């Protein structure tokens, strides 16, 4: 029964193959050894974080004209307004 659940869990996943240099691979292997986590876990988490950063950056670019129209040119301008 465990095998069935495992297969069901993976049924929605796809495979991504990437090439990394020896130094990055060494760092990743050391981290895996220290933490007991898998390489794929670290890769998925890194990809999730990068995608979130990209979405955030796109949002900032879309909202920038509206912020500038209100006189918000820096983070401090925004914080001063909302605090």
C-alpha positions in Angstrom: 0.0 0.0 0.0 2.9 2.4 0.7 4.1 1.8 -2.9 0.8 2.9 -4.3 0.7 6.1 -2.3 4.3 6.8 -3.3 3.4 6.4 -7.0 0.3 8.5 -6.6 2.4 11.3 -5.1 4.9 11.2 -8.0 2.2 11.0 -10.6 1.9 14.8 -10.8 5.7 15.5 -10.9 7.9 15.9 -13.9 11.7 15.6 -14.1 14.1 18.4 -14.7 17.7 17.7 -15.5 20.3 20.4 -14.9 24.0 20.6 -15.1 26.1 22.0 -12.3 29.8 22.6 -11.9 32.0 20.5 -9.6 32.2 23.1 -6.9 28.4 23.5 -6.7 28.0 19.8 -6.7 30.5 19.4 -3.9 28.7 22.1 -1.8 25.4 20.4 -2.4 26.7 16.9 -1.5 28.1 18.3 1.8 24.8 20.0 2.6 22.9 16.8 1.8 25.3 14.8 4.1 24.9 17.3 6.9 21.1 17.6 6.8 20.0 14.3 5.5 17.8 15.9 2.9 17.9 15.0 -0.7 19.4 17.0 -3.6 16.0 17.3 -5.2 14.5 18.9 -2.1 17.1 21.6 -2.2 16.7 22.1 -5.9 12.9 22.4 -5.6 13.1 24.8 -2.7 15.7 27.0 -4.6 13.4 27.0 -7.6 10.4 28.0 -5.6 12.3 30.8 -4.0 13.6 32.1 -7.3 10.1 32.0 -8.9 8.7 33.9 -5.9 11.5 36.5 -6.3 10.7 36.8 -10.0 7.0 37.2 -9.4 7.7 39.9 -6.8 10.0 41.7 -9.1 7.4 41.7 -11.9 4.8 43.0 -9.4 7.1 45.9 -8.4 7.6 46.8 -12.1 3.9 46.8 -12.7 3.1 48.9 -9.6 6.1 51.4 -9.9 4.2 53.9 -12.0 1.3 54.1 -9.5 3.8 54.4 -6.6 5.7 57.2 -8.3 2.4 59.0 -9.0 1.8 59.0 -5.2 5.4 60.2 -4.5 6.7 56.9 -3.3 10.1 56.6 -4.8 11.9 54.6 -2.1 10.9 51.9 0.5 11.2 54.5 3.2 8.5 56.6 1.4 6.2 53.6 1.6 7.0 52.8 5.2 6.5 56.4 6.2 3.0 56.4 4.6 1.8 53.1 6.2 3.3 53.4 9.6 
